[in-house]
């Protein structure tokens, strides 16, 4: 059974940094896509950043230049370095992975990131 396990959320002041980590356990198959989404109260879940196994990286417009995604599809790991955090970055951050194993799309349980002003 594939599970995504996240760590690294917490409370940080405006302008601070946090690093999120996620590992997809329970699979001997490499991921096709790994990334992060976030959902703030009353808002839809949105893409933060993701990368594919052919090296394509996409960032959401609101985090470009501040957040950096890294990881390894073969090792089924993904990290998110978040710098210059703002109160509007406050949300639950979800790790996401796509694998060639039903149900193909996997989500972590979410980790809370809170940025105080």
BAMISE-646885 format. One record per residue: residue in three letters; x, y, z of N, C-alpha, C in turn. Coordinates in steps of 0.001 Angstrom, whole numbers, padded with zeros to 6 digits, always signed. Example, Ala and Ser with C-alpha at 12.3 -4.5 7.8 and 13.67 -1.06 7.14 Angstrom:
BEGIN
ALA+013190-005690+007800+012300-004500+007800+013200-003300+007800;SER+012850-002250+007080+013670-001060+007140+012900+000030+007870;
//
This chain:
BEGIN
UNK+000846-001189+000000+000000+000000+000000+000885+001243+000000;UNK+000653+002115-000959+001465+003321-001086+000954+004388-000128;UNK+001866+004985+000598+001521+006079+001493+002502+007218+001304;UNK+001986+008436+001364+002826+009626+001321+002909+010184+002738;UNK+004126+010308+003233+004336+010785+004588+005070+012114+004533;UNK+004421+013140+005084+004970+014500+005051+005537+014878+006415;UNK+006445+015833+006389+006958+016404+007625+007475+017803+007339;UNK+007605+018598+008400+008267+019888+008263+007398+021119+008384;UNK+006105+020979+008540+005263+022158+008693+005451+022787+010065;UNK+004783+023928+010270+004873+024586+011561+004514+026051+011476;UNK+004895+026766+012519+004625+028196+012635+005912+028972+012412;UNK+005833+030005+011580+007010+030797+011287+006588+032249+011112;UNK+007499+033165+011356+007189+034585+011188+007310+035008+009732;UNK+006631+036099+009418+006717+036709+008094+008186+036905+007721;UNK+008558+036407+006526+009928+036512+006058+010794+035314+006396;UNK+010264+034405+007184+011015+033227+007588+011015+032127+006549;UNK+011590+030984+006938+011734+029860+006025+011280+028565+006697;UNK+010831+027650+005867+010502+026304+006297+010845+025342+005169;UNK+011091+024098+005537+011352+023067+004535+010422+021886+004784;UNK+009676+021531+003759+008784+020387+003832+009425+019186+003149;UNK+009147+018010+003696+009657+016772+003119+008522+015790+002940;UNK+008662+014930+001946+007650+013901+001705+008319+012694+001070;UNK+007936+011534+001533+008429+010300+000935+007235+009397+000652;UNK+007250+008777-000517+006217+007817-000887+006729+006429-000520;UNK+006134+005848+000499+006577+004533+000955+005626+003450+000453;UNK+006122+002221+000450+005276+001097+000082+005224+000799-001398;UNK+006121+001426-002163+006125+001174-003602+007545+000917-004092;UNK+007691-000089-004908+008987-000343-005527+009052+000298-006907;UNK+007960+000965-007291+007877+001616-008592+008127+003106-008419;UNK+008861+003685-009342+009170+005112-009258+007955+005964-009608;UNK+007906+007137-009029+006832+008075-009334+007042+008718-010704;UNK+005936+009118-011327+006004+009886-012570+006050+011378-012269;UNK+005292+011772-011261+005177+013171-010868+005172+013236-009353;UNK+005837+014224-008795+005729+014507-007369+005643+016010-007191;UNK+004943+016410-006163+004819+017843-005955+004052+018190-004705;UNK+003718+019464-004612+003019+020011-003456+001842+020878-003914;UNK+000755+020724-003205-000403+021588-003350-000701+022180-001977;UNK-001515+023218-001961-001911+023794-000672-003364+024227-000725;UNK-003962+024272+000449-005351+024713+000554-005516+025565+001789;UNK-005896+026804+001568-006183+027728+002662-007677+027657+002984;UNK-008065+028052+004199-009480+028003+004566-010357+028792+003589;UNK-011410+028157+003117-012338+028823+002215-011870+028943+000782;UNK-010716+028336+000471-010181+028444-000884-010003+027056-001491;UNK-009876+027029-002808-009636+025764-003501-008177+025349-003348;UNK-007965+024050-003466-006603+023542-003440-005879+024038-004689;UNK-004635+024500-004519-003887+025043-005640-002497+024430-005712;UNK-001969+024422-006921-000623+023921-007138+000399+024872-006529;UNK+001345+024301-005799+002492+025072-005325+003672+024827-006268;UNK+004035+023571-006440+005124+023207-007337+005081+021710-007579;UNK+005575+021298-008755+005676+019869-009017+006773+019626-010030;UNK+007304+018398-010036+008267+018025-011063+007928+016638-011599;UNK+008363+016419-012817+008107+015137-013473+009409+014359-013628;UNK+009299+013111-013987+010494+012286-014091+011316+012595-015345;UNK+010821+013491-016200+011638+013929-017333+012214+015317-017086;UNK+012150+015780-015845+012825+017012-015461+012013+018288-015581;UNK+010750+018183-015922+009917+019374-016043+009467+019850-014656;UNK+009648+021139-014385+009267+021731-013091+008294+022873-013331;UNK+007258+022898-012534+006266+023976-012614+006047+024545-011218;UNK+005992+025875-011138+005669+026570-009890+004369+027358-010055;UNK+003627+027449-008975+002497+028355-008966+002992+029788-009007;UNK+002225+030668-009617+002676+032053-009806+003000+032746-008484;UNK+002255+032457-007453+002418+033176-006194+003673+032772-005427;UNK+004326+031690-005822+005514+031238-005073+006796+031310-005890;UNK+006700+031690-007139+007890+031750-007990+008920+032703-007390;UNK+010150+032250-007363+011236+033057-006830+011411+032954-005329;UNK+010457+032332-004642+010551+032203-003181+010654+030737-002744;UNK+009981+029867-003457+009970+028441-003109+010805+027663-004122;UNK+011419+026580-003642+012193+025703-004519+011820+024256-004246;UNK+011442+023552-005297+011124+022138-005170+012326+021317-005604;UNK+012529+020205-004916+013593+019284-005280+013160+017881-004894;UNK+013918+016919-005341+013580+015546-005009+014104+014580-006027;UNK+013599+013373-005950+014105+012305-006795+012971+011324-007064;UNK+012549+011239-008328+011457+010330-008668+011848+008877-008385;UNK+013103+008541-008626+013539+007158-008421+013506+006779-006942;UNK+013744+007760-006086+013725+007513-004638+012380+007887-004026;UNK+011473+008379-004850+010120+008736-004395+010127+009738-003243;UNK+010967+010754-003386+011059+011794-002372+010875+013161-003013;UNK+010309+014080-002251+010150+015449-002718+010294+016386-001530;UNK+010919+017524-001781+011136+018529-000753+010648+019876-001274;UNK+010298+020724-000351+009897+022083-000712+010574+023050+000242;UNK+011514+023808-000280+012166+024862+000495+011372+026140+000300;UNK+010863+026667+001385+010025+027869+001329+010734+029016+002029;UNK+011074+030039+001274+011746+031221+001806+010850+032440+001663;UNK+011201+033486+002387+010441+034741+002323+008939+034495+002487;UNK+008604+033717+003486+007202+033344+003688+006353+034554+004059;UNK+005119+034512+003587+004154+035594+003809+002922+035035+004513;UNK+002171+035884+005190+000936+035386+005835-000007+034684+004854;UNK-000028+035134+003603-000906+034504+002609-000440+033120+002185;UNK+000740+032707+002634+001193+031331+002381+000607+030362+003405;UNK-000068+030878+004405-000682+030029+005421-001714+029102+004788;UNK-001528+027800+005011-002406+026804+004391-002002+025419+004887;UNK-002810+024447+004551-002400+023055+004704-001726+022642+003400;UNK-000528+022132+003504+000252+021735+002341+000173+020212+002178;UNK-000158+019791+000964-000337+018378+000676+000718+017900-000316;UNK+001346+016818+000035+002246+016146-000897+001402+015351-001888;UNK+001835+015342-003131+001116+014642-004193+002093+013810-005009;UNK+001626+012655-005437+002449+011815-006309+001563+011084-007294;UNK+002107+010880-008472+001436+010054-009472+002321+008864-009755;UNK+001737+007681-009603+002463+006442-009850+001681+005579-010836;UNK+002365+004669-011528+001665+003767-012450+001022+002595-011715;UNK+000431+002898-010558-000219+001893-009720-001571+002450-009323;UNK-002641+001678-009573-003967+002144-009197-003992+002491-007719;UNK-004615+003619-007300-005440+004541-008086-004673+005671-008763;UNK-003386+005508-008928-002522+006389-009721-002214+007739-009068;UNK-003196+008368-008435-002989+009666-007792-003003+009453-006282;UNK-001978+009947-005626-001842+009750-004194-001620+011091-003511;UNK-002144+011178-002291-002031+012406-001506-001565+012085-000098;UNK-000772+013004+000462-000421+012898+001857-001553+013404+002733;UNK-001354+013306+004033-002395+013699+004974-002451+015210+005172;UNK-001429+015902+004731-001377+017355+004857-000579+017786+006076;UNK+000123+018890+005924+000874+019466+007037+000594+020969+007070;UNK+000315+021466+008265-000079+022875+008421+001145+023778+008397;UNK+001059+024817+007594+002058+025889+007588+001332+027179+007955;UNK+001806+027834+009005+001204+029081+009456+002274+030155+009503;UNK+002017+031266+008833+002955+032386+008791+002317+033564+009506;UNK+002952+034000+010573+002413+035111+011348+002919+036439+010807;UNK+002093+037458+010942+002466+038789+010426+003186+039613+011475;
//
